[in-house]
Structures are given as structure tokens and as C-alpha cells.
Amino acid sequence: MEQHTVCLLNDSFPPTIDGVANTVINYAKIIEENYGHAIVATPSVPGAHDTGFSFPVLRYPSIDTRKLVGYVAGYPFSPEVAGRLSAAHVELLHAHCPVSSCLLARSLRNVVNAPLVLTYHTKFDIDIAKAIRGRVLQTGAIRALVQNVSACDEVWVVSRGAGENLRSLGYEGDYIIMENGVDLPRGGAKQEAVFAATKDYDLPDGVPVFLFVGRLMWYKGLRMILDALRTLRESGTDFRMVFIGDGADGAQVRQYALEQGLDDHCFFTGAIAERETLRAWYTRADLFLFPSTFDTNGLVVREAAACGTATVMIRGSCASEGVTDGENGFLIDENAASLAAELEKLCAAPEVMARVGSHAEQQLYISWETAVRRAWERYEIVIDNYRSGRYKKHNKPFDAFLKSQGELMEVLSEANRVRDEAMEKLRGERLERTTGLESRRRGRIGEGEEKKMEAQRCIRELKQEVQGVREELKEACEVFWQNMDRYL
């Protein structure tokens, strides 16, 4: 395989933790280790510390909208990012979010002269409905999202269900299914690690432990879980339930658990970033509960499988793709009664949970190394297609505007570079003149007229270079506003 430099763009990244952020980290890490070079571009987040990664992270400006939607909103026009990606000779852009990350990638495509791949991870119509009130605004936001997706050179989805969701929103192009992997090794954690992670919770031996990992959002099926657990408790079945994660609905979920009389049976740990600690919890659980029809891939299902823990899922959901009921997972109808009945049956048959969990480990597990290797093989085809002119010209709405925006960012980046060089040279000349004066005082050198004339010549050349960049900037701004007028 050839070495290439790719840029991965996503709206979420640590300290924000979610499945897509985890995907980007694993892509970048494995690319750096095995294939080439990866650069991550993501919005700025208060308190972010990007040290410790084996790849560079470029932050661009953002607005803090975490109280509204749980994420920051990136402002996807950054001259600094444009300049650094151009200098890095990026050969492929891979966006993992069809919103601001994709807008930034579209504006950079002509700057770096590289193809754009988008992976569609999440059912964004549900997130849009939660963040935006009013059907007209929601329809407009979905239309803009589909236009963003359609403008990419190639579209990937993480499951067949994700592709169907994208089609339901109005997308008419082709897509390729590219599954995500799991960064946990196959096999459960050691018992001492399990004890260290779980020792502070009331988890009696012989009592089934159920687990949920993910954002605490109602649309993840959390109300269904709590209603089923209430029924289970009323039937006299003993159990423990552990929720790992944070989310905008977290306070309501905790309150609802309290109202259902489950406070002594349910534990909320908050988000856990340490992967080995999370692995210990998957290992301790007897059953993973994931009754979500929102998720397009259900990466946590495969994480549980890596540790030999089977999952209860909704029949026909994206997370249940590849799952056979009673063989490598458990499938139920989308209601609390069906979940309660399944849990009561399985609590009476712990050997069934263990057997199906073992099958899940063997049949559902896919490592990130395997997933990224498949992606890299496709990267090479995409790059070749792009260089051979096999992709259609980009004439989607806003393409002209975004192209002009990219050119503007490129010129601004060059202006900043020239300015910085000019200031550095001026500081150097100033230091040299200061040193010369001091030396003359000590009688060590003469007047230094030659050096003075050389400094003046450098300054004149820098002024001419700056003036040239100003003219390019003026021209780029005029083109930008000419294109902008079409959309105002």
C-alpha cells in the first residue's frame, strides 16, 4: 500500500466523548501506525488538551452550544487550517459529520486539490428534530444536510440501516457500507481489573447485572429500559442495572429511575473515558441492553461482544444487523413489555446469557485494525478515481460559494504567513542593528553600513511581497462577495 496524508474532520473530539469521536481517534491512530499520516480537524472546545495523540489536531473557531445540543458548533472557515493542510499536502479529506465538518471540507477541497469522502454515522433527522423547533426549519435543515452529503465525492455508511435512513431524507446517490471496528481486544478483562472498577457498587454475586453505555438521551430507549426494570422488580426478580455515560437528558433519566422506585437497583457512573475501565464493566455485565432504533451501527454492541457479553436489541434496528436471535444476541419488539419478558426469561437462564455472549464474541467482533485496513484500501481507490477524473464536477448548491471561501482562506493564510515572516525578519534585523551598535561602542567593528543597506533592502522586498498578497486578498474578496450575492 502507498503512503498518503489524509485529513479526518469531525464536529466532536475529546474532551467530548461519543462513538464518532472514538472512530476518528482510531482511524488517525492506526493510519499513523501502519499506513501514512493523519491530521484531525475539529472545532475548538473549552478545556481541550490535544497532547498525547500520535497525530496532529487542528482546532478551528466554534460557538459553545453544548447546553442546547451537547456539542459545540464549529465555524467552518479557518485560514490557519487551510494553510496548514495545504502545506501538509493532504491527499484526501474524510468528513465524519455532514454539518460544519463537511462544510469545511467542501471549502478546502479545491485548496488542497483532494477528494472528499463522507461517512454517515448518525440519524441526523432525530438530532435536528431535537435541536430545531418548527417543521419548516427542520425541513430546511435536512435539505441542507442532504445537499452537503450529495456534494461529496464518495459517501460511506456504517450499516445498511444508516444508508436507508439517508435515503429516507432525500439522498439519491450511491453509498458504500464501511463498518466501524472496536478498539477493545477480544476477550474479557482480568478479574482484578473488574474488581477495581466495580467494587464501589452493590453488585451481589449471583444477581444478574445489566449494562447500558452511551449518551443519556431518551431516544436511546432509556425509558423502555426503566419501564421494563420496574416490571421486573414488581415480579420479584432481583437484578442490578448500570448506566455509563452523560447526556442532555441525564438529569431527567435519573429522576425517572427514582420515581419508578429503582434507585437501589440502578447506578449511574457518568461518562468513563478510560477504555480498560469500560472493558471491565462490559466483562462484569451479564447482559448489555441496547433497545435503540436511533443508532445506525451500535458500536457498543460490538464492544460488549468483544468481552463475551450478549446484547438485547430491537428486532430490525440497525444495531441488530448480523444478529440472530438466541444465537449471538437477543431480539425483542420495541416496547417495555417485550423487554421485561425477555429479561425475566434470561434471568432464570444465566447459562443462556453466557453461551450467547460467547457466540457474540466469535461472530460479531471486528477490530479497528481490520476496519481501518478496509477503509485505507478504499482510500487508494478514491484517490486514484479523483486523479483520473472519474468523479463528477461539483455543481451542488453553494459549491461556487464554498470554492470562493476556500480560495479566500488560502489567500488569508498566505497573508498571515508573509506577515509572520516579515515580523520575524524585522525582529532579526533590529537585533542585528542593536548588536552592531553595542559592538561599535566596544570598538570591535566599524560603521556597518553594508549591513544597514542589506536590512533596508530586505524591508523593501518584504513590503513588496505584502503588497502583492494584499492585492490577491482584495481580488479574492471581490470574487467571494460576487458568489455570496447569489445566496443573499
N, C-alpha and C positions, 0 to 999 in steps of 0.2 A: 504494500500500500504506500502511496505517496504521502509526504508530509504536507499539511496545509495549515493555514491560520484561519480560524473561524471565530466569529463573534456571536455569543449567546445573549439574547436580550429577554428580560422578563420584568414584570412590574413588582414582583415580590422576590425578596432575597433576605437572608439573615441581617438583622435580628428578627425579621418577620419569618415565621416558620409555617410552611404548608407543603403540600405534595409537589407543587410545581417548582417551588424554590429548591426543594430537595432534588428534583430532577435536574435542574440546571447545575447544581453543585456537582452531582455525579457525572454529568456529561463533561463538564470542564475538567474535573479531576482526572477522569480516565483518558480523556483526549491528551492532556499534558503528559500522562504517564506512558501512553502507548502509541499515539498516532501523530501528534503535531503540536499545535499551540492553540489555546483557547483564551478568549478575553470575554469577560462578563460586563454588560452594560445594564445598569439598573438605577431606579430613582434614589435620590438621597433620602435617608431615614435618620431622624434624630437618634443619637446614641449608637450609630452603626460603627463597627470596628472591623475593617476588612483585612486585618493582618491574620496570618496563619493559613491562608489559602495558597495553593501551589500555582495559582494563576492570578493575573491582574484583574481588579474590579474597578470599572469606571462608573462614577456616580454622576448623574445629571440632575438639574433642579427639580423640585417637587413641591406640592402643596400637601400639608398634613390633613388628610381626610379620614384618618383611622377611626375616629368616633362615628363617622357616617357609614363607612363600608368595611372598616377593618384594615384598609391599606392606604398608603399614600398615593396621591395622583401625580404621576410624573409629567413634567413639562418637556415634551419630547423634541426640543430643538436646542442642541448644545454644540456650540462651535468647538469647545475643547474636546468633546467626544469625537466629533467629525475629524478634527485634526489628528488625534491620536490613532484612530482607526485607519485613517489614510496612511499615516506614517508606518503603521504596523503591517501594511499590505494584506489586509483581510481579504480572503478569497471566497468567503461565504457568510451570509448573515442568517442566523436561525432565531426567529422570534418565538417565544413560548407564551405570548399573550396577544390577543388580537386588538388590543386597545392602544395605549400610548407606546408600548414597546414596538408594536407593528408600525405605528406612525413614524417613529424614529427610524426604524429600519428602512421604510419606504423612502424617507428623505435622504438616507445615507447611501441607498443602493447605487445611485449614479456617481456619488462622490468616490466610493471605493471600487466601483465597477465590479460588483459581485452579485450573484443570485441571492434571492430571498426565499427561505423556507419558513413555513409557519407550522407549529404543532398546536392543534386544538385539543386542550386538556379538559375543559370545564364547560358545563351547560350555562353559558353566559346569559341566556334569556332569564334564568332564575335570579342570578345576581342583579341583572338590570331591573327586574321587577321589584326587587327588594330595595334598590338604591334610588330608583326614579319613580315618582308618583305620576299617574296620568297615562292613559293608553296611548295618546298621540305622541308624547315624549318617548315612551318605551318603544313604540314602533319605529320612530326616527332613530333611536339609539341602536336598535337591532339592525336596521337598514345600513347604518354607517359601519357597524361591525362586520356585516356580510361583505360590504364593499371593500373593507380592509383585507379580509381573508381572500377575496377574489383577486385582489391586486398582487398577490404573492406568486412567485414562480412555481412553487410546489407546496401542496398542503398535505400535512400528515395528521392523522387522528390516532388516539391511543387505544381505541376499540371500535368495533363495528357500531355499537350504540352511539358513540361520540359522532361518528360520521352521519348516522341517521338524524341525530339532533341538529347537526349543522345543515343538513338538507332541509329539515323542517323549518329552519329560519330563512330559507330562500337561497342558500348556496347551490349553484348549479354545476360547479366544476368538478374535476376529478380529485380523489384523495387516496393516500396510501396509509394502511394501518401499520403503525410503528409502536409496538408495545414498550411500556416502561419496564424497568427492572427493579430489583430490590438490593439495597446495599447491606443487608444483614446476611451473614453467611448461613448456609443451610445447616440446620441443627440447633437445638436449644442452648440456652446459656447454662453455665455451670451453677450448681446449687448454691455455692457461696455467694455468687452474684445475685441470684434470685432472692436469697435471704436478705442481703444488704438493701436491695431495692424495695422490698415489701414488708420488712419487719415492723414498721410503724403502723401497720393497718391490721384490723381484726379479720384475719383470713384463716379460720379454723381448718385443720386437716379434715378431709372427707366431705367438706362443703363445697359444692361447685362454685367456681369463680368465673364470672362473665366479664368481658372487657370490651370497651369502645375506645378507639384512638382517632382523633380528628378534631376539626373545628367544632365548637359547641354552637351549632346553628340548628334551629328547629327542622329545617328542610333535610337534615341528615337522618331523619327518622327517630329522633330522640324522644319525642312524645310517645311514639309507638312503643319504644323500649320501656319507658317508665310505666305506661298503662299496663303492659304485659307483666312487668315485675310486680305491680300491685295485685294483679290477678293471681300470680304465682304465690305471693305471700299469703293471700287470703285462702288459698287452697292448702296451706300448711307446709309448703315446700321451702326448705331452707336454701339460701344462696348468698353470694356476695357479688356486687356489681361495682366495677371501677371505670370511671370516665377519665381519660387522659386527653388534655387539650384545653384551649381557651377559645373564646369567640364572642361575637357581639350579643348572642343570646344566652351567654353563660349564666348570668345572674338569674334570669327567668327559669332556666333549666334547673338550677339548684333549688330555687323556691318551689318549683312544681314537684320536685322529688320530696321536699319537706312536706308539702300539702298532701301527698299520697302516702305519707307515713313510712317513707323508705329511707329516712335519714340514718338509721342504724344499719342499713344493708347496702347503702350506696356511698362510694367515696369519690371525691373529685380531687385529682392530684395537681391540676393545672397543666400547662404545657411542659413537656420533657424534651429537651434538646439533645441530651446525651444518648447516643444510639445504643450503647451497651445497657444502659438502664432500661430503655424501652424494650430492648431484646429480652431482658429479664422478666418484664411484665408479660410479654407475649408468651414466654415459656411458662410462667406461673398460671396463666389463664387456662381453664378447661375448655372454653368456648369463646369465640370472638363474635360479637353482634354487630352487624352492619346492614340494617334494613333501609339503606339509602337508594333512592332512584335518581338522585341528583348527580352523583359521581359518575364520571364516564369511564373510569378504569378501576377504581378501588385498589390503589397501591397497597393500602393497609391490609387488604385481604391476603395478598402475596407475602407481606411481611409476617403476618400471623402464620401462614403456611410454612414459611422458612423455619419457624420454631416448632413445627408439628402441631399447630393449633388450627382446628377447623372453624369455618365461619357460617353463620346463619345469614342468608341473603334473601332479597325479594326475587321471586321467580320472574325471569325476563328482564331483570335490571342489567345495566352494563357491567356491574361488578360480578355478576353471575356467569358471564361468558366463559365457556370452557369448563363449567362446573356441572357435575352430575349429582343429582340429589341422592344422598346416602352413600355416595362413593368417595367424593373428595370435597364435599360441602353439604350444606342443608338449605333447601329452598322452601320458602313459605309464600302465602298470599300477603298482599300489602295491607294488613290490618293487625291490631294488637291481639285479637283473639287467636289468630293463626300462630303468631309468635309465642304467645303464652302456652298454647297446646304443645308446640314443638319443644319448648324449654322444659315443660313438665315431663314429657316423654324422655328427653335426653338426660335429665337429672336422675332418672331411675335406671339409666343405662350408661354409666360412665365409660364402660369398655367400648361402646359405640363411638363416643366422642373421641377416644384415644385412637381407635382404628381409622376413623375418617380423617383425623388430623394427620396421621402418618401418611395416608394416601395423598393428602393435600400437599405435604412436604415434597413428595416424589413427583407429583403431576403438575402442580400449579407454579412451582418456584421457577423464576427466571432471574439470573444475576444481572447487575448493571453492566458488568463486563460484556456479557452476551448482547444485551440491548444496545449498548453504545457501539459495539463492533458492527452490528447490523446497520445502525444509523450512519457510521463512518463509510461503510461500503456504498450506501446510497448517496452520501455527500459527494463521493468521487463521480458518480453518475450525474448528479445535479451540476457540478462544476463543469464537467465535460459538455453537457447539454447547453449550458449557458455560453461557454466559449465557442461552441459550434453554431450558435444562433438558433437553437431549436425551440426556444421559448417565445411566446407571442410578445409583440410590443405592448408596452404598458400604456393603456389609454383609459383607465378607470377614472371615475370621479376623483378629483383632487390630485391626480398624478402630476399634472403640469405644475400645480402649486407646490407640491412636495419636492419636486425636482428643483424648482427655483429656490425653495427653502434650503435644500441641501447645498446648492451652489453658494447661497448666501453664507451658510455656516462655514463652508470651506474657505471663503474669502476672509471672513471674520477670524477664523483660526490662523490664516496666513498673516493677517494684520497683527494679531496678538504675538505671533512668533517673531515678526520683524521688530515690533515694539520691544519685546523682551531682549532680543539680540542687540538692539540699539542701546538700550539702557545698560546692558552688560558691558558693551564696548566703551560707552561713555564713562562708566564707573572705572573700567580698566585704565582709560586714558587719564582720568582725573587722578587715580592712584599713581600712575606713572609720572604725571607732572608734579605731584606732591613729593614723590620720591626724588625727582630731579632737583627740585628746589632745595630739599634737605641736603642732597649730595653737593650741590653748588655751595651751600653755606659751609660745608666742611672742606671745600676746595678740591673735591675728588673728581669733578667733571666740569666741562665748560658750560657754555650757554645752552646747549641742547637745541639749537634752532632746527636742526634736521628732524628731531623727534616731534617738535611742536608742529612743523609743517605736515608731517605724516599724520598726526592726530587730527589736524584740520581737514585733511583730505578724506580721512575715514568718516568724519562727521558729515561732510558734503555728500559722500556716497550713500550714507545711511538716510539722509534727508531725501535724496532722490528715490531710494527704494521705498521709503514710507509714502512718498507722494504717489508712486506707482500703485501701491496697494490701495491707497485712498480712492484713486480713480477706478480701480477694479471694484471696490466696495460700492461706490456710487452707482456704477453700471449694474451690479448685481441687485442692488436695492430697487432700481428702476424696473428691472425685469420682475422682481418679486412682487412689487405692487401692481404691475400690469396684470399678472396672473391672479393676484388676490382680488382685483376688481371683479373678476368673473363670479366670485362666490359671495360678494357683499350685497 
